[in-house]
Amino acid sequence: MEFEQYNNIHNYLSHHQHPDHFNLQEKQRLEKQSTNYIVKNNFLYKNDKRKENNLLRVIRKHEMEPVLFMFHNDPTAAHFAVDAMFEKIRTRYYWP
């Protein structure tokens, strides 16, 4: 997720404040979009539509490379086929 979008949702959920420059339509869009997210331990999570009561940590664009490295190259990670690796990441993280 892009940095600004992540921060807007996180700040709205944490402090119920809209960015000062938002017009009414943008405020309403942010409020509607935020219903699918929660803040937990200061991280943004999205409700998993595929598995009830499961939260997916929202990763920001700059976090993508470390996550891919962790699931692919890290010595503690096993190397899986592409589909299995994608499924493993998809069940833990969310990026739009």
URDAPE-V304046 format. One record per residue. N is the residue number from 1. RES is the residue in three letters. SS is DSSP state (H for helix, E for strand, L for the rest). Layout:
<<N/RES/SS> <N/RES/SS>>
This chain:
<<1/MET/L> <2/GLU/L> <3/PHE/H> <4/GLU/H> <5/GLN/H> <6/TYR/H> <7/ASN/H> <8/ASN/H> <9/ILE/H> <10/HIS/H> <11/ASN/H> <12/TYR/H> <13/LEU/H> <14/SER/H> <15/HIS/H> <16/HIS/L> <17/GLN/L> <18/HIS/L> <19/PRO/L> <20/ASP/L> <21/HIS/L> <22/PHE/L> <23/ASN/L> <24/LEU/H> <25/GLN/H> <26/GLU/H> <27/LYS/H> <28/GLN/H> <29/ARG/H> <30/LEU/H> <31/GLU/H> <32/LYS/H> <33/GLN/H> <34/SER/H> <35/THR/L> <36/ASN/L> <37/TYR/E> <38/ILE/E> <39/VAL/E> <40/LYS/E> <41/ASN/L> <42/ASN/L> <43/PHE/E> <44/LEU/E> <45/TYR/E> <46/LYS/E> <47/ASN/E> <48/ASP/L> <49/LYS/L> <50/ARG/L> <51/LYS/L> <52/GLU/L> <53/ASN/L> <54/ASN/L> <55/LEU/E> <56/LEU/E> <57/ARG/E> <58/VAL/E> <59/ILE/L> <60/ARG/L> <61/LYS/H> <62/HIS/H> <63/GLU/H> <64/MET/H> <65/GLU/H> <66/PRO/H> <67/VAL/H> <68/LEU/H> <69/PHE/H> <70/MET/H> <71/PHE/H> <72/HIS/H> <73/ASN/L> <74/ASP/L> <75/PRO/L> <76/THR/L> <77/ALA/L> <78/ALA/L> <79/HIS/L> <80/PHE/L> <81/ALA/L> <82/VAL/H> <83/ASP/H> <84/ALA/H> <85/MET/H> <86/PHE/H> <87/GLU/H> <88/LYS/H> <89/ILE/H> <90/ARG/H> <91/THR/L> <92/ARG/L> <93/TYR/E> <94/TYR/E> <95/TRP/L> <96/PRO/L>>
